[in-house]
């Protein structure tokens, strides 16, 4: 029977460890509370005197909830999170305990920045870095068995103001988009206070039995398997998708959800994914900045609790060869202060033209800057996932559905009329009757309109969504600005706003139609067509990372104030280095697994075969009937010799990396070392099927992909 005292409901505990509007309203005066809410909604700074009051209230609240320390919680460019804990209470000169948290602590911190990736923006001995409170995302408490830490979401900057994080450019991009969305609505006569970008992420992941998984060096150090033959029972049977969640996993999921609920992160769905031992969480959409924070919090909580449940959590995009990888579908829209989703069709004539304007601005923006979306999801893990018939290809296209695509093409070709009453007659039905879900979803499209939002399906499961959201916001802001400028010029000449808007949509669709594709994006025909349309600008991941520095991309991001000066070069260098480092670690681990496990296992099997032959009385090894056995043994010896040679060559290739520049290193890894590793894997996987189970040194797929029900 459910025991409420033992296990309180989510409704009772939700947000109990978040210093949100409810907590502030209870602890701040109406005047101070009003100033804080205004600062949160309009992205303004708090006056120091107000911050002092808020800090005092936040400190008292945190201590009452068991917190002993506080920390600015920030997100360096390594896509993880960082925190430096500081005690609330220290002794005064007389030895009396005093609480030290003040307004200036809340507003700004100074953690050591020397060891965070900065792409040479600073010397190692220059350690200063500043963290600054992000008021738009509420503080929260991470509980431990003996206390807790108040985490204050923050940006992270160098001494000269250069971003050392992913949040600062995100906030700039969100501001660029939201301000232009407000401007567009005012052109239509909509007097809104604000527009907020909303985001919701779907987090895919694998769970394995931890003691078993930790026996594999590749899982321990790389988060994926570098070797492993396919199991007899794999995902082709489709037994796992949406099936009953194993009891052990469900217990873990429930604790994750309860913990996240206390921190104010609502998980709305959980289910089995396609591959064995693969699952998904999706948290409710929120303002873009907060959604990015919430996804990072989700990943942190999942890592922590997986260890407590003796599970090994894998966020890697492709942990198992031949099986579905994991992505992080990121759903994006805009909402205004009047409660309207700006990407939702309506029965109102005017609102539908607003909808089409915002939709067309995305199409135009993606058409011109699709390479930025490519660059934002170019990671070493995603290299193994994208285009694998389980994820969208890295070629960016936009899917709108048959009805919307047909409508936009009609608008493009002026196949509509605009009567005085503002009804768009398409010869079929009135525009307000657009059905949001008029067609099936296209799982092969990287950017798909799904009825009231765009789903960016290409981000990888291990990524922070901050960079993909930043780039999507940037190109959308650019698209809105293009349409708004054209509309304002024509309205100033006396034209009707709805007629002007339709003209702007028509031009945007004409200029951006190359990005629209409704078919199967896996087919060779689409690859050829995409190349003809100019949508393929890079083939390898290093080439896609380099798209960050494409002159048109740099100019657009600079004009919008999202990446300034040398900041984009810093991002490029960090991501290129991160890409290469991940692959170098994999090469080193594969070498160790060969020498420490695979080669000795082959030797043991050869000894076993030789012993069997020598211990059978009267056995004539030259007997033709025994040829399959002797061929097998000889072949195994040849494979061992080949793998020894391969291992030595792998070491020699790794040695060539020394002294290479960042891009040269990345190209050499992808063009030379990874193909050599693939060749080694193919031989090892074939050998695995012939070696006795008690000799093979590492848990095989069949055993790894098994969780007790």
Secondary structure as UniProt FT lines:
FT   TURN            4..6
FT   HELIX           10..13
FT   TURN            14..17
FT   HELIX           21..27
FT   HELIX           30..42
FT   HELIX           48..64
FT   TURN            65..66
FT   STRAND          69..74
FT   TURN            77..78
FT   STRAND          82..83
FT   STRAND          86..87
FT   STRAND          89..91
FT   TURN            93..94
FT   STRAND          97..99
FT   HELIX           103..107
FT   STRAND          108..109
FT   TURN            114..115
FT   TURN            119..120
FT   TURN            124..125
FT   STRAND          128..133
FT   TURN            135..136
FT   STRAND          140..144
FT   TURN            145..146
FT   STRAND          147..158
FT   TURN            159..160
FT   HELIX           167..187
FT   TURN            188..189
FT   STRAND          195..209
FT   HELIX           210..213
FT   TURN            214..215
FT   HELIX           217..222
FT   HELIX           235..237
FT   TURN            241..242
FT   HELIX           247..262
FT   TURN            263..264
FT   STRAND          267..272
FT   TURN            276..277
FT   STRAND          278..283
FT   STRAND          286..287
FT   HELIX           288..308
FT   TURN            309..310
FT   STRAND          311..314
FT   TURN            317..318
FT   TURN            321..322
FT   STRAND          330..336
FT   TURN            337..338
FT   TURN            342..343
FT   HELIX           349..376
FT   TURN            380..381
FT   HELIX           382..384
FT   TURN            385..387
FT   STRAND          398..399
FT   HELIX           402..412
FT   TURN            413..414
FT   STRAND          417..418
FT   TURN            420..421
FT   STRAND          424..425
FT   HELIX           431..433
FT   TURN            436..437
FT   TURN            443..444
FT   STRAND          447..449
FT   STRAND          454..456
FT   TURN            461..462
FT   HELIX           466..492
FT   TURN            493..494
FT   HELIX           497..512
FT   HELIX           513..515
FT   TURN            521..522
FT   HELIX           524..533
FT   HELIX           541..546
FT   HELIX           547..549
FT   HELIX           551..559
FT   TURN            560..561
FT   TURN            565..566
FT   HELIX           567..593
FT   HELIX           594..598
FT   HELIX           599..614
FT   TURN            617..618
FT   TURN            621..622
FT   HELIX           624..626
FT   HELIX           627..656
FT   TURN            657..659
FT   HELIX           662..668
FT   HELIX           669..673
FT   HELIX           674..688
FT   TURN            689..690
FT   TURN            693..695
FT   HELIX           701..704
//
